[in-house]
Amino acid sequence: MSISRNDIDHVARLARLALNDEEKDLFTAQMEAILSYAETLNELNTDGVIPTSHAVPLSNAFRPDTATPSLGIDLALSNAPDRSGSYFQVPPVIE
C-alpha cells in the first residue's frame, strides 16, 4: 500500500496537527514502512484457523442474581459520624 503526502495532510488535518514539510516527509516514510510491514500478514496461511474474538476463553465472572436481605438502617448508619433519623447527616454545601 502506498501512502501519499496528501494522505498525511488529510490525517494531520483530522488530528488538528500543524506539520511542517520535514515532518510530513518523515511521517510519510514511517507510515509507508508500517503499512508495508502490516502487508506481510497477508502472506500468512490462515486456512482452517477459526476466527476468535478473545485470545483466551472467557466465562461470566458475575455471581448469580439472587435477592438477599439488605443491611438495614441501623447497621448501614452505625459508622456514620452524624445521623438524622434514618438518614446520613451532612454539613450544608450551599450557604
C-alpha positions in Angstrom: 0.0 0.0 0.0 1.3 3.4 -0.9 0.9 6.5 1.3 1.0 9.9 -0.4 1.7 13.2 1.0 -2.0 14.1 0.6 -2.8 11.2 2.9 -0.5 12.6 5.6 -2.0 16.1 5.1 -5.5 14.6 5.5 -4.7 12.7 8.6 -2.9 15.7 10.1 -5.9 17.9 9.4 -8.2 15.3 11.0 -5.9 15.2 14.1 -5.6 19.0 14.0 -1.8 18.8 13.7 0.3 21.5 12.1 3.1 19.7 10.4 6.0 21.3 8.5 7.4 19.9 5.3 10.2 18.0 7.1 7.7 16.3 9.4 5.4 15.4 6.6 8.3 13.7 4.7 9.3 11.8 7.9 5.7 10.7 8.7 5.1 9.6 5.0 8.2 7.4 5.2 7.2 6.0 8.6 3.6 5.3 7.6 4.8 3.6 4.4 7.1 1.3 6.5 4.4 0.5 9.0 1.8 -0.4 6.3 4.3 -2.4 4.3 5.1 -4.4 7.4 1.4 -5.0 8.0 1.1 -6.2 4.4 3.3 -9.2 5.3 0.3 -10.5 7.4 -1.5 -11.2 4.1 1.2 -13.8 3.3 0.2 -16.0 6.3 -1.8 -19.1 5.6 -4.9 -18.8 7.7 -6.8 -21.7 6.2 -8.6 -23.7 8.9 -8.0 -21.0 11.6 -11.2 -20.3 13.4 -11.8 -16.5 13.9 -11.8 -15.6 17.6 -13.0 -12.6 19.5 -10.7 -13.3 22.5 -7.3 -14.9 22.8 -8.4 -16.9 25.8 -11.8 -18.4 26.6 -13.9 -16.2 28.9 -16.7 -17.1 31.2 -19.1 -15.0 33.1 -17.5 -13.8 36.4 -20.7 -12.5 37.9 -22.4 -14.1 40.8 -26.0 -15.3 40.4 -28.6 -12.5 40.8 -30.5 -13.6 43.8 -32.5 -11.5 46.3 -30.9 -11.2 49.7 -31.8 -9.2 52.8 -30.3 -5.7 52.9 -28.2 -4.3 55.7 -30.9 -2.5 57.5 -31.0 1.2 58.5 -29.2 0.7 61.9 -26.4 -1.3 60.5 -25.9 0.9 57.5 -25.8 4.1 59.7 -23.8 2.5 62.5 -20.5 4.1 61.4 -21.9 7.4 60.2 -20.4 10.4 62.1 -23.8 12.2 62.2 -27.3 10.8 61.8 -30.7 12.4 61.5 -33.4 9.7 62.0 -32.9 7.2 59.2 -30.6 9.4 57.1 -27.0 10.5 57.0 -26.5 14.0 58.4 -24.0 16.0 56.4 -23.0 19.6 56.6 -24.7 22.1 54.3 -22.9 22.7 51.0 -24.8 25.8 49.9 -24.6 28.9 52.0 
